[in-house]
Amino acid sequence: MASFSFSFSGDDIEDDGAIGTTQDAAGPSSSSALSVQGLQALSIQGASLVTPTSSAAPAATAFPVPHKPQLPPQCHDLQGMLSKLPSKIAFSLLDVVLDVRAESSAPIGANGGTSAAREEPCLIRLPRRELWDVKVQLMAEEEAEDDESGNAQELAPGLGEHDVKTGIYEGGFKSWESSVDLVKVLLQPPASVSTPEPALSAVAGAVLSQDGPAHVIELGCGTALPSLALFHWACATAPSAASTTPFRRSHQLSITVADYNPSVLYLVTLPNFLLTWALQQRDANPLVQQALSFEDADGSGNVSGELELTDEVKDAFCAFLTSARVTLSFLSGGWSAAFVDLLYGLSTADAGPPPHTLVLGAETIYSPFALESFSVLLLTILQRETGTSTRAMAVVGAKKLYFGVGGSLDDFVQRMREAGVVVNELREEADGVRRGVVQCLL
Ligand SMILES: C[S@@+](CC[C@H](N)C(=O)[O-])C[C@H]1O[C@@H](n2cnc3c(N)ncnc32)[C@H](O)[C@@H]1O
């Protein structure tokens, strides 16, 4: 197996010449503000696809920016993050139509379903905090800070005009196309028409339906749609759940979500988990029902809404996590050896058998630097997992080619195979920018 190690630095970037130039550090008008064809984000408002904010010729990118250290890895405490949220958050719903169930690969039994497949399209509605609501929160926080310091400050990076701002903000506030593809690979329509909730796919079931605890790690999560989809399933199948889903989980499920920017984690990732729980639980919990309101202003089906975040609602969320045997962990900072140490520091705290681990990554290989650092990180994790769980597995979604910046799914697959990883293609999407989802097994 080929060796791999964390060795990236600003100098490496300059040395290989392929990724960046010193111009990258010069300022936003040059290449540090990256807007690239092929890096298309989903509109935060709904399901429509939008092109990036600028169609200017893509420039080379460097991350980390030379002489600028990456953000150090950091673990964020759930209570601390909850305390930073405002009293109300606004959201919209993203409908993801799940692929038709492939009976041959359906994990009959994984979720307990046995009867005939449904024919109508099955969708999962995933909530996302509205970007305008994030901006409102930040403006209020900055006003309060300015009043104290007397200095006017800028909005958080990523809430301005750029999709990615190299080394500062790496795209996590928006949802990117491949994250939707990953949702479709992880969930499938229920086996039975009498069951409203989507079921785990064979791929996800191979890890999450094993006997014993499970750990989902989403790297470069941003709005975290794939983890939200699995969290939705986890809420519906919680040992205590009052839903019609026949399958009940009995083991602990840990979900670790990681993004470069701490601001992304507390402003969108955590709120999206809260919203997913609230939407899934609203029929069973009167408190949640009272806290949620919906609006379909133009009657078009584009539903938006608000969730009141009273102390009682936050307490109910935390109590549910405990009773549902779900742990949420939030990590920020650059991918590095220290990041891996922090990640494994989380799980050594838990006694009991090692978990079966599923690593997820959507749109995390969008430049040669990102591809290399993500590959090294993934290989390190897979190698640590082999020997603990039955077989370490990752599911990675990306565009076939990131025009202008380099980075492609084929390059990633080749990099993985050279390191001895078995790579299986799970899904291809030719609609719009060509994309794929692959499974990596070590
Ligand atoms: C284009 S966004 C994709 C976000 C999300 N997965 C999606 O598909 O919607 C890329 C993500 O990778 C993370 N990322 C990229 N390079 C990173 C690095 N070197 N260290 C840590 N995170 C990184 C960013 O924070 C960002 O969330």
The ligand as an SDF file (V2000), in Angstrom:
LIG
                    3D

 27 29  0  0  0  0  0  0  0  0999 V2000
  -17.5890   23.1570   -1.2550 C   0  0  0  0  0  0  0  0  0  0  0  0
  -17.8620   22.9620    0.4640 S   0  0  0  0  0  0  0  0  0  0  0  0
  -18.9570   21.5890    0.5240 C   0  0  0  0  0  0  0  0  0  0  0  0
  -19.8790   21.6480    1.7070 C   0  0  0  0  0  0  0  0  0  0  0  0
  -20.8640   20.4870    1.8230 C   0  0  0  0  0  0  0  0  0  0  0  0
  -20.1950   19.2220    1.9560 N   0  0  0  0  0  0  0  0  0  0  0  0
  -21.8070   20.4380    0.6610 C   0  0  0  0  0  0  0  0  0  0  0  0
  -21.5900   19.6060   -0.2520 O   0  0  0  0  0  0  0  0  0  0  0  0
  -22.7680   21.1760    0.6350 O   0  0  0  0  0  0  0  0  0  0  0  0
  -16.3050   22.2440    0.9580 C   0  0  0  0  0  0  0  0  0  0  0  0
  -16.1920   21.9290    2.4410 C   0  0  0  0  0  0  0  0  0  0  0  0
  -14.9380   21.3180    2.7490 O   0  0  0  0  0  0  0  0  0  0  0  0
  -14.3360   21.9460    3.8880 C   0  0  0  0  0  0  0  0  0  0  0  0
  -12.8760   21.9860    3.6710 N   0  0  0  0  0  0  0  0  0  0  0  0
  -12.2320   22.1780    2.5090 C   0  0  0  0  0  0  0  0  0  0  0  0
  -10.9050   22.1520    2.6760 N   0  0  0  0  0  0  0  0  0  0  0  0
  -10.7010   21.9160    3.9870 C   0  0  0  0  0  0  0  0  0  0  0  0
   -9.5390   21.7520    4.8000 C   0  0  0  0  0  0  0  0  0  0  0  0
   -8.3100   21.8150    4.2820 N   0  0  0  0  0  0  0  0  0  0  0  0
   -9.7020   21.5250    6.0970 N   0  0  0  0  0  0  0  0  0  0  0  0
  -10.9490   21.4440    6.6390 C   0  0  0  0  0  0  0  0  0  0  0  0
  -12.0810   21.5750    5.9340 N   0  0  0  0  0  0  0  0  0  0  0  0
  -11.9560   21.8170    4.6220 C   0  0  0  0  0  0  0  0  0  0  0  0
  -14.9340   23.3180    3.9480 C   0  0  0  0  0  0  0  0  0  0  0  0
  -15.0540   23.8740    5.2150 O   0  0  0  0  0  0  0  0  0  0  0  0
  -16.2970   23.1540    3.2980 C   0  0  0  0  0  0  0  0  0  0  0  0
  -17.3220   22.9560    4.2180 O   0  0  0  0  0  0  0  0  0  0  0  0
  1  2  1  0
  2  3  1  0
  2 10  1  0
  3  4  1  0
  4  5  1  0
  5  6  1  0
  5  7  1  0
  7  8  2  0
  7  9  1  0
 10 11  1  0
 11 12  1  0
 11 26  1  0
 12 13  1  0
 13 14  1  0
 13 24  1  0
 14 15  1  0
 14 23  1  0
 15 16  2  0
 16 17  1  0
 17 18  1  0
 17 23  2  0
 18 19  1  0
 18 20  2  0
 20 21  1  0
 21 22  2  0
 22 23  1  0
 24 25  1  0
 24 26  1  0
 26 27  1  0
M  CHG  2   2   1   9  -1
M  END
$$$$
